[in-house]
Amino acid sequence: MIIHPRSFDHPDAVRLNDQVQLEYAERYGDEGDVTPLDPTMFEPPNGLYLLAYDVRDRPVATGGWRTQDRNDKGYSDGDAELKRMFVIPEGRGNGLARRILAALEDDARAAGRVRMVLETGDQQPEAIALYTSSGYAPCEKFGHYRTYESSLCFAKPLR
């Protein structure tokens, strides 16, 4: 697998984002994740978006981080927020998500961020297992879904 930085609006990123939205809609019975996102949020040095490709150059996984600082949605100064971690079903179980997560943490750390935060849902046990096994711990809720009972928030110090 090869991991490349790409823009959030790259055609391969859009295609995988559409897939993850369908999965969210199926798991939660709604329209998917409606958190407002803009491609500029993932531009270095304030973020990064990664795409993983298989040996046939097909996009199989994504993930990104964006800068967050203290605001009315519960973020803290120095936060890097993980977004759109996704591996297509055929690519799961090969450590791709873990590789992307590590690369995003390293990049956010190099950019001076002090904490990686993420918001997931209670219908995503695979994601919860990945994050907790990677050193993330539950934290105070933040973000777009902070008032939803099904929302779960996690954080990990980057220093």
HELIX and SHEET records of a PDB file:
HELIX    1   1 PRO A   11  TYR A   28  1                                  18    
HELIX    2   2 PRO A   39  PHE A   42  5                                   4    
HELIX    3   3 PRO A   89  GLY A   91  5                                   3    
HELIX    4   4 LEU A   96  ALA A  110  1                                  15    
HELIX    5   5 PRO A  125  SER A  133  1                                   9    
SHEET    1   A 7 ILE A   2  PRO A   5  0                                        
SHEET    2   A 7 GLY A  47  TYR A  53 -1                                        
SHEET    3   A 7 PRO A  59  GLN A  68 -1                                        
SHEET    4   A 7 ASP A  79  VAL A  87 -1                                        
SHEET    5   A 7 ARG A 115  GLY A 121  1                                        
SHEET    6   A 7 SER A 151  PRO A 157 -1                                        
SHEET    7   A 7 ALA A 137  PRO A 138 -1                                        
END                                                                             
